[in-house]
Amino acid sequence: MKNQFKGKKVLVMGLGLHGGGVGTVRFLAYAGADITVTDLRSEEVLKSSLEALAEFSNIRYVLGEHREEDFLGADLVVKNPGVMPDSPYLLAADRKGIPITSDVGIFFNSAPATIIGVTGTRGKSTAAYLIHAFLKTKTSRAFLAGNIRKSVLEILPELRAGDWVVLELSSFQLEDLSHEKKSPQVAVITNLQQDHLNWHRTISDYYQAKSNIFRYQTSQDHLFIDQDNEAVQNLVRGARSGVVNCR
Protein backbone atom coordinates (compact mmCIF):
# COMPACT_ATOMS: atom_id res chain seq x y z
CA MET A 1 0.00 0.00 0.00
CA LYS A 2 2.59 2.56 1.05
CA ASN A 3 5.03 1.54 -1.71
CA GLN A 4 2.99 3.52 -4.24
CA PHE A 5 4.44 6.72 -2.73
CA LYS A 6 8.07 5.66 -2.30
CA GLY A 7 10.37 8.00 -4.22
CA LYS A 8 7.45 10.01 -5.65
CA LYS A 9 7.52 13.81 -5.61
CA VAL A 10 4.42 14.63 -3.60
CA LEU A 11 3.28 18.20 -2.98
CA VAL A 12 1.03 18.72 0.05
CA MET A 13 -1.00 21.90 -0.29
CA GLY A 14 -1.99 23.24 3.13
CA LEU A 15 -0.29 22.05 6.30
CA GLY A 16 -2.64 23.81 8.69
CA LEU A 17 -2.75 23.95 12.45
CA HIS A 18 -5.38 21.38 13.45
CA GLY A 19 -3.56 18.10 12.90
CA GLY A 20 -5.03 16.86 9.63
CA GLY A 21 -2.22 18.20 7.46
CA VAL A 22 0.41 16.93 9.88
CA GLY A 23 -1.11 13.45 9.82
CA THR A 24 -1.14 13.42 6.02
CA VAL A 25 2.48 14.55 5.76
CA ARG A 26 3.59 12.06 8.42
CA PHE A 27 1.93 9.19 6.53
CA LEU A 28 3.61 10.19 3.27
CA ALA A 29 6.98 10.71 4.98
CA TYR A 30 6.91 7.22 6.47
CA ALA A 31 5.93 5.93 3.02
CA GLY A 32 9.18 7.31 1.59
CA ALA A 33 7.79 10.12 -0.54
CA ASP A 34 9.88 13.15 -1.47
CA ILE A 35 7.55 15.79 0.01
CA THR A 36 7.13 19.50 -0.59
CA VAL A 37 4.74 21.20 1.84
CA THR A 38 3.38 24.55 0.76
CA ASP A 39 1.23 26.83 2.90
CA LEU A 40 0.33 30.53 2.81
CA ARG A 41 0.94 30.81 6.54
CA SER A 42 4.35 31.75 7.88
CA GLU A 43 6.84 29.54 9.70
CA GLU A 44 6.03 31.37 12.92
CA VAL A 45 2.31 30.71 12.63
CA LEU A 46 2.87 27.05 11.72
CA LYS A 47 5.42 26.45 14.45
CA SER A 48 3.49 23.71 16.27
CA SER A 49 2.82 21.77 13.06
CA LEU A 50 6.44 22.07 11.93
CA GLU A 51 7.70 20.85 15.29
CA ALA A 52 5.46 17.78 15.00
CA LEU A 53 7.27 16.87 11.76
CA ALA A 54 10.81 17.73 12.85
CA GLU A 55 11.96 14.08 12.83
CA PHE A 56 11.67 13.77 9.04
CA SER A 57 14.42 14.68 6.59
CA ASN A 58 12.42 14.07 3.40
CA ILE A 59 10.22 17.18 3.70
CA ARG A 60 10.87 20.56 2.05
CA TYR A 61 8.81 23.58 3.07
CA VAL A 62 7.64 26.55 0.99
CA LEU A 63 5.84 28.83 3.44
CA GLY A 64 4.17 32.21 3.14
CA GLU A 65 3.39 31.61 -0.53
CA HIS A 66 2.47 29.09 -3.19
CA ARG A 67 4.64 28.76 -6.30
CA GLU A 68 3.38 27.33 -9.55
CA GLU A 69 6.77 25.72 -10.23
CA ASP A 70 6.37 23.51 -7.14
CA PHE A 71 3.01 22.23 -8.35
CA LEU A 72 4.23 21.61 -11.89
CA GLY A 73 7.25 19.70 -10.60
CA ALA A 74 5.20 17.22 -8.56
CA ASP A 75 4.17 13.67 -9.44
CA LEU A 76 1.12 14.02 -7.19
CA VAL A 77 -0.65 16.89 -5.41
CA VAL A 78 -2.43 16.19 -2.11
CA LYS A 79 -4.67 19.12 -1.22
CA ASN A 80 -6.04 20.11 2.15
CA PRO A 81 -9.86 19.79 2.12
CA GLY A 82 -10.17 23.52 2.85
CA VAL A 83 -8.44 24.51 -0.39
CA MET A 84 -10.99 25.51 -3.02
CA PRO A 85 -10.87 23.39 -6.18
CA ASP A 86 -10.60 26.44 -8.44
CA SER A 87 -7.21 27.43 -6.99
CA PRO A 88 -5.05 28.61 -9.91
CA TYR A 89 -2.23 26.36 -8.69
CA LEU A 90 -4.46 23.28 -8.76
CA LEU A 91 -5.78 24.26 -12.17
CA ALA A 92 -2.22 24.60 -13.46
CA ALA A 93 -1.33 21.14 -12.15
CA ASP A 94 -4.50 19.69 -13.65
CA ARG A 95 -3.74 21.19 -17.06
CA LYS A 96 -0.37 19.43 -16.99
CA GLY A 97 -2.06 16.13 -16.13
CA ILE A 98 -0.67 15.91 -12.60
CA PRO A 99 -3.01 13.84 -10.37
CA ILE A 100 -4.70 15.79 -7.56
CA THR A 101 -6.15 14.03 -4.53
CA SER A 102 -6.69 14.42 -0.78
CA ASP A 103 -6.11 12.35 2.33
CA VAL A 104 -9.69 11.08 2.07
CA GLY A 105 -9.12 10.16 -1.57
CA ILE A 106 -6.01 8.15 -0.69
CA PHE A 107 -7.90 6.49 2.14
CA PHE A 108 -10.84 5.38 0.00
CA ASN A 109 -8.49 3.95 -2.62
CA SER A 110 -6.45 2.00 -0.04
CA ALA A 111 -8.54 1.05 3.02
CA PRO A 112 -9.46 -2.67 3.23
CA ALA A 113 -12.19 -1.96 5.81
CA THR A 114 -15.93 -1.41 5.45
CA ILE A 115 -16.53 2.36 5.54
CA ILE A 116 -19.56 4.03 7.11
CA GLY A 117 -19.67 7.66 5.98
CA VAL A 118 -21.68 10.20 7.95
CA THR A 119 -22.53 13.70 6.73
CA GLY A 120 -25.13 16.41 7.21
CA THR A 121 -25.37 20.07 8.04
CA ARG A 122 -26.07 19.38 11.69
CA GLY A 123 -25.58 16.33 13.90
CA LYS A 124 -22.98 14.46 11.88
CA SER A 125 -20.41 14.45 14.70
CA THR A 126 -22.93 13.07 17.19
CA ALA A 127 -24.21 10.48 14.74
CA ALA A 128 -20.68 9.32 13.85
CA TYR A 129 -19.75 9.05 17.53
CA LEU A 130 -22.88 7.03 18.39
CA ILE A 131 -22.45 4.65 15.46
CA HIS A 132 -18.82 4.08 16.44
CA ALA A 133 -19.76 3.57 20.09
CA PHE A 134 -22.34 0.94 19.07
CA LEU A 135 -19.84 -0.88 16.84
CA LYS A 136 -17.31 -0.95 19.68
CA THR A 137 -19.79 -3.00 21.70
CA LYS A 138 -19.71 -5.61 18.92
CA THR A 139 -16.05 -5.59 17.85
CA SER A 140 -12.70 -4.16 18.89
CA ARG A 141 -11.92 -3.50 15.22
CA ALA A 142 -13.99 -0.33 14.83
CA PHE A 143 -12.37 3.06 14.18
CA LEU A 144 -13.58 6.68 14.18
CA ALA A 145 -11.95 9.21 11.85
CA GLY A 146 -12.68 11.90 9.29
CA ASN A 147 -13.56 15.51 10.01
CA ILE A 148 -12.26 15.38 13.60
CA ARG A 149 -9.00 17.34 13.30
CA LYS A 150 -7.10 14.17 12.48
CA SER A 151 -6.14 12.81 9.08
CA VAL A 152 -7.80 9.55 8.10
CA LEU A 153 -4.35 8.40 6.96
CA GLU A 154 -3.25 8.10 10.59
CA ILE A 155 -5.39 4.98 11.02
CA LEU A 156 -4.85 3.53 7.53
CA PRO A 157 -1.75 1.44 8.40
CA GLU A 158 -3.70 -0.27 11.21
CA LEU A 159 -6.62 -1.43 9.09
CA ARG A 160 -7.28 -4.92 7.79
CA ALA A 161 -10.11 -6.71 6.03
CA GLY A 162 -13.14 -7.11 8.27
CA ASP A 163 -12.60 -3.83 10.14
CA TRP A 164 -15.19 -1.06 10.36
CA VAL A 165 -14.40 2.63 9.95
CA VAL A 166 -16.86 5.42 10.77
CA LEU A 167 -15.93 8.60 8.91
CA GLU A 168 -17.45 11.98 9.63
CA LEU A 169 -17.31 13.68 6.23
CA SER A 170 -17.63 17.40 5.58
CA SER A 171 -18.87 18.87 2.30
CA PHE A 172 -15.26 19.88 1.56
CA GLN A 173 -14.03 16.30 1.96
CA LEU A 174 -16.92 14.97 -0.13
CA GLU A 175 -16.14 17.51 -2.85
CA ASP A 176 -12.62 16.06 -3.01
CA LEU A 177 -13.96 12.49 -2.96
CA SER A 178 -15.90 13.12 -6.17
CA HIS A 179 -12.61 13.00 -8.10
CA GLU A 180 -12.08 9.42 -6.92
CA LYS A 181 -15.61 8.39 -7.95
CA LYS A 182 -16.03 6.47 -4.71
CA SER A 183 -18.61 6.45 -1.92
CA PRO A 184 -18.70 4.54 1.37
CA GLN A 185 -20.49 1.19 1.46
CA VAL A 186 -22.80 2.61 4.13
CA ALA A 187 -23.81 6.28 3.98
CA VAL A 188 -25.72 8.37 6.53
CA ILE A 189 -27.15 11.85 5.88
CA THR A 190 -28.48 13.43 9.08
CA ASN A 191 -30.10 16.51 7.48
CA LEU A 192 -29.45 19.32 5.00
CA GLN A 193 -29.71 23.05 5.60
CA GLN A 194 -28.11 26.10 4.02
CA ASP A 195 -24.45 26.29 5.02
CA HIS A 196 -20.88 27.02 3.84
CA LEU A 197 -21.98 29.39 1.06
CA ASN A 198 -18.73 31.31 1.58
CA TRP A 199 -17.00 28.23 0.08
CA HIS A 200 -19.63 26.60 -2.12
CA ARG A 201 -20.92 29.12 -4.63
CA THR A 202 -24.60 28.16 -4.32
CA ILE A 203 -26.83 26.02 -2.15
CA SER A 204 -27.10 23.67 -5.13
CA ASP A 205 -23.30 23.25 -5.18
CA TYR A 206 -23.35 22.53 -1.45
CA TYR A 207 -26.01 19.85 -1.83
CA GLN A 208 -24.16 18.43 -4.84
CA ALA A 209 -21.02 18.01 -2.72
CA LYS A 210 -23.04 16.24 -0.03
CA SER A 211 -24.52 13.88 -2.62
CA ASN A 212 -21.09 12.34 -3.26
CA ILE A 213 -21.56 10.31 -0.08
CA PHE A 214 -23.96 8.06 -2.05
CA ARG A 215 -23.41 9.01 -5.71
CA TYR A 216 -21.05 6.11 -6.44
CA GLN A 217 -22.75 3.50 -4.27
CA THR A 218 -24.06 0.30 -5.87
CA SER A 219 -27.25 -1.66 -5.31
CA GLN A 220 -25.36 -3.67 -2.67
CA ASP A 221 -24.72 -0.56 -0.54
CA HIS A 222 -26.92 1.22 2.00
CA LEU A 223 -28.05 4.82 2.50
CA PHE A 224 -29.70 5.99 5.74
CA ILE A 225 -31.53 9.32 5.64
CA ASP A 226 -33.82 11.59 7.64
CA GLN A 227 -37.34 10.90 6.41
CA ASP A 228 -38.55 14.31 7.60
CA ASN A 229 -35.94 16.45 5.83
CA GLU A 230 -37.32 17.51 2.45
CA ALA A 231 -33.95 18.58 1.08
CA VAL A 232 -32.47 15.15 1.79
CA GLN A 233 -35.48 13.37 0.30
CA ASN A 234 -35.13 15.38 -2.90
CA LEU A 235 -31.38 14.85 -3.05
CA VAL A 236 -31.46 11.05 -2.88
CA ARG A 237 -34.01 10.49 -5.64
CA GLY A 238 -32.45 8.11 -8.10
CA ALA A 239 -29.90 6.72 -5.62
CA ARG A 240 -28.75 3.25 -6.69
CA SER A 241 -28.26 2.00 -3.13
CA GLY A 242 -30.84 0.68 -0.72
CA VAL A 243 -32.41 3.73 0.97
CA VAL A 244 -33.52 3.42 4.60
CA ASN A 245 -35.71 6.21 5.97
CA CYS A 246 -35.05 7.02 9.62
CA ARG A 247 -36.68 9.30 12.14
ChimeraX attribute file (.defattr): number of C-alpha atoms within 10 A of each C-alpha:
attribute: neighborCount
match mode: 1-to-1
recipient: residues
	/A:1	10
	/A:2	14
	/A:3	10
	/A:4	10
	/A:5	20
	/A:6	15
	/A:7	14
	/A:8	17
	/A:9	19
	/A:10	25
	/A:11	27
	/A:12	27
	/A:13	25
	/A:14	22
	/A:15	25
	/A:16	20
	/A:17	16
	/A:18	14
	/A:19	16
	/A:20	25
	/A:21	25
	/A:22	23
	/A:23	23
	/A:24	24
	/A:25	27
	/A:26	19
	/A:27	22
	/A:28	22
	/A:29	21
	/A:30	13
	/A:31	17
	/A:32	17
	/A:33	22
	/A:34	20
	/A:35	24
	/A:36	20
	/A:37	20
	/A:38	23
	/A:39	20
	/A:40	15
	/A:41	16
	/A:42	12
	/A:43	15
	/A:44	10
	/A:45	12
	/A:46	16
	/A:47	11
	/A:48	15
	/A:49	19
	/A:50	17
	/A:51	10
	/A:52	13
	/A:53	15
	/A:54	9
	/A:55	11
	/A:56	12
	/A:57	10
	/A:58	14
	/A:59	19
	/A:60	13
	/A:61	15
	/A:62	17
	/A:63	18
	/A:64	13
	/A:65	11
	/A:66	16
	/A:67	12
	/A:68	13
	/A:69	11
	/A:70	18
	/A:71	26
	/A:72	20
	/A:73	15
	/A:74	19
	/A:75	18
	/A:76	21
	/A:77	25
	/A:78	23
	/A:79	23
	/A:80	23
	/A:81	24
	/A:82	14
	/A:83	14
	/A:84	15
	/A:85	15
	/A:86	9
	/A:87	9
	/A:88	11
	/A:89	18
	/A:90	23
	/A:91	15
	/A:92	16
	/A:93	22
	/A:94	15
	/A:95	11
	/A:96	12
	/A:97	12
	/A:98	18
	/A:99	15
	/A:100	21
	/A:101	20
	/A:102	21
	/A:103	26
	/A:104	25
	/A:105	22
	/A:106	17
	/A:107	17
	/A:108	21
	/A:109	12
	/A:110	15
	/A:111	21
	/A:112	16
	/A:113	19
	/A:114	18
	/A:115	20
	/A:116	24
	/A:117	26
	/A:118	29
	/A:119	26
	/A:120	23
	/A:121	17
	/A:122	14
	/A:123	13
	/A:124	22
	/A:125	19
	/A:126	13
	/A:127	19
	/A:128	23
	/A:129	17
	/A:130	13
	/A:131	16
	/A:132	20
	/A:133	15
	/A:134	11
	/A:135	17
	/A:136	14
	/A:137	9
	/A:138	9
	/A:139	10
	/A:140	10
	/A:141	16
	/A:142	22
	/A:143	19
	/A:144	19
	/A:145	21
	/A:146	23
	/A:147	22
	/A:148	16
	/A:149	13
	/A:150	17
	/A:151	24
	/A:152	25
	/A:153	25
	/A:154	18
	/A:155	17
	/A:156	20
	/A:157	12
	/A:158	11
	/A:159	18
	/A:160	13
	/A:161	10
	/A:162	11
	/A:163	17
	/A:164	22
	/A:165	28
	/A:166	26
	/A:167	26
	/A:168	23
	/A:169	26
	/A:170	22
	/A:171	27
	/A:172	21
	/A:173	23
	/A:174	23
	/A:175	23
	/A:176	25
	/A:177	25
	/A:178	20
	/A:179	14
	/A:180	17
	/A:181	14
	/A:182	18
	/A:183	23
	/A:184	25
	/A:185	21
	/A:186	21
	/A:187	25
	/A:188	26
	/A:189	26
	/A:190	23
	/A:191	20
	/A:192	20
	/A:193	15
	/A:194	12
	/A:195	15
	/A:196	14
	/A:197	12
	/A:198	7
	/A:199	14
	/A:200	18
	/A:201	10
	/A:202	14
	/A:203	14
	/A:204	12
	/A:205	15
	/A:206	21
	/A:207	21
	/A:208	18
	/A:209	21
	/A:210	26
	/A:211	22
	/A:212	23
	/A:213	30
	/A:214	26
	/A:215	20
	/A:216	18
	/A:217	22
	/A:218	15
	/A:219	11
	/A:220	10
	/A:221	17
	/A:222	20
	/A:223	24
	/A:224	18
	/A:225	20
	/A:226	19
	/A:227	15
	/A:228	12
	/A:229	15
	/A:230	12
	/A:231	15
	/A:232	21
	/A:233	15
	/A:234	9
	/A:235	14
	/A:236	17
	/A:237	9
	/A:238	8
	/A:239	17
	/A:240	17
	/A:241	21
	/A:242	15
	/A:243	18
	/A:244	12
	/A:245	12
	/A:246	12
	/A:247	8
